[in-house]
Amino acid sequence: MGQHDVFAYEYEQHDFANGLRLITVPAPYPEVVSLYIVVQAGSRNEVEEGRSGFAHFFEHMMFRGTPEYPPERYEAVMQETGASSNAYTDDDRTVYHSTMTKEDFERVLAVEADRFQNLAYPLEGFQTEALAVLGEYNKDSAEPVNKLFEVLRDTAFDTHTYKHTTMGFLRDIERMPQMYEYSRTFFDRFYRPEYTTLVVAGDVRADEVLAQVERHWGGWVRGSYECMVPVEPPPGGAREAHIEWPTYTLPYVMVAQRAPAFSDESSEGAALDLIGFLGFSESSPIYERLVIEEQSVDLLWASNADHVDPYLFTVMARVKEKERVGAVREAVLETLCGFAEAPVDGQLLANVKSHLRYRFALGLNNSEAIASTLAHYVSLRRTPETTNKLYRLYEAVTPADLQAVAAKYFGEAGRCVITLWEGGR
Amino acid sequence: MFSGMILDPGWRQDDFERLRDDAVNYLEVALRGQNDEELAKDVLCSRVYAGHPYERHNAGTASSLHALTVARVKEFYLAQFAQENLTIALGGGFPAGFESRVRRDFAVLPLKGRNQGELPAAPEVRANELYLVEKAARGVAISLGFPIGVTRGHADFPALLLAASALGQHRMSSGRLFTRMRQLRGLNYGDYAYIEHFPGGMYTLEPLPNVARRRQMFQLWVRPVDREYAHFALRLALHELERFVRDGLTPEEFARTRSFLSKYVNLLLKTKLAELGYAVDSDFYGTAPYPEYVRAGLRELSLEDVNAAIRRHLRWEGLKIVMVGEGMTEMRESILANRESPMTYNSPKPDEILAEDEVVMRRVIQVAPENAVVVGVEQVFA
């Protein structure tokens, strides 16, 4: 831990012979331990046609039991421990997490090790779970932002798997009950130690955790699959799509620009993160104008979401009147291009960097927050050190860097605009 | 900044209009337009408390918001923002003298607010009521419940907390409803049970503090179900509820759930903010700090105590039932006529499940036609 590191906890990082990595963060919060199991496979890894949504579906299957712990027994054990546990999947990762009192840590660790190594479910359980996934799609389908992302990705990407959302295309979800054999292949490929990192944070000793993980996870056999994700060709021009929404909504406009992959070496991504905040946060001039003064927009945000491969810098606005959508879209584009035209004030940039740094550090105020934050970065670079490198990159970004990155990425060629409003009933 | 917000609000007309727009859009766009599940829960609350102050949505109604003026808001502020209505919780590394400064600053508020009178008990719900909200949707969201006389501090609270956890701990896969409805039948994404107000359930894995209420209700949250199976899902939820109330927990369920809750409460206060939030709630209810209160209550419980408390407070008739989705006129007819609602699966099921389905698909739900209403979504909180 360096003096100026943003990740202010000591940690131990250990690689087992089978490729599994363990990161242990003893944290000063008594009695509680958080375990995050990070699998570096998400919807990005769904490379075969018709398999969109499968990584997420598979996350569900991980709760369908092993010979030693059928689902009822797994649930009973987890319930007895009082663990708060769940899982999530996104583009680049699937994460299984539990937070528990320290006396139950090894028990949970052992049960989790069992399902990662010995998962075995019958066809019937598989087909039933496919219905629960469809239920999840149904519950999400009332929200237009989910549809906006679905169409944005489908429009913006041609070959890369970011073309589909983590939930997947509905046509693929509906076919899931027929993919039992493929589910075994998926498990065999990705649920392997070389794809997996355990993050343990809380009231623990690193040496004890190491011995416990060795005991329960040491025998896990390394796999051999390498996932070849198609490379997206350079953007060939601006793209647009429009969605007619069947129920009442305010109109939305989403402006996305192709953006670089996450990096803790190049400062381009860090510069785009800073632009996102300077350009579109609640303290930005466009927010002041559109949301506070004109009151033509009621929601506005920008995101340069970290991704393993090049993804999108996205701005979304919800507009109060359909007639204003064009003007809002122009205002967003002007703001983006403005970053290329003139440098931002140095003091303002310094303030934003300081804000982001404190926000990150203050967010690490309990064991679960530490483990969940690290899970995100670990799925990108497999080490907490990447947070320190990233925040050193933020420190180094200059107003000229912001101009350069805006000029490079905010051109028309890499642009994708999606609008949505009520209609088409 | 914080004291400025409370002690010296801006009262600017343009801010007021923006915030009023936000509130109207919350009701009309976010809730009615985009969140069928939260809508079903909010409508349930207003149906359970029909004629009671809790009937009103916290955000108001679109028409009440349109009629609102800055002057009315200011009048409310002057009447209610009084010291007797204010609780401030401080935690963390604040400097010496800060607490007395805070006390001094807020002493400018009047001591007493306008007399609000006693909050009446919730109206009794005797007969089943069906309140169906028609809107275009892929699934049907279902919420049902009734008022209970138990809040934190009541002798039966720990027992009912355990009962609700066993029946359907929020966002966990261990509860009976989840197991029977989702795990075994794949009907939907999840099914849970509550004995306390729990707003925003889809955004949090754990209960949040500072939504304390003087009156509480029991409710089941059945996440959106395919329209074709919505009648069946409602019947199954009621079937499980009846079985739960009649037979109670098994000794294993009791032991497991008690173990779970005794440990789980320790995980809830993980940040200073949560600790303060729970402290405010404990002050409100007049109980010991929450984890100690729950653990002590659980320690003394027997299986029979829990099952007796279930029988005392829970029931499977006399419910308010809310459904949000498409085809509600047909749904009303189907439920009133108690039409059979067979369940089909995409995979073979054990005989036990198929036999149970035979019973469930014919389960009678007694609803008088005058207690079965279909409304358009645009009429809700209008």
Interface residues (C-beta under 8 A of the other chain):
Chain A: Y29 E31 V32 F63 P71 E72 E75 A76 M78 Q79 E80 T81 G82 A83 S84 S85 N86 T99 M100 T101 D104 L123 E124 F126 Q127 T128 E129 A130 L131 A132 L134 G135 E136 Y137 N138 K139 S141 A142 E143 P144 P177 P246 T247 Y248 T249 L250 V291 I292 E293 Q295 D298 K320 N365 N366 S367 E368 A369 R425
Chain B: D14 E17 R18 D21 D22 N25 E28 V29 R32 G33 Q34 N35 D36 E37 K135 A136 A137 R138 G139 A141 R171 M172 S173 S174 T179 R182 Q183 L184 R185 G186 L187 N188 Y189 L205 E206 R223 P224 V225 D226 E252 R256 T257 S259 F260 L261 S262 K263 Y264 N266 L267 K270 T271 K272 Y345 N346 S347 P348 K349 V377 E378
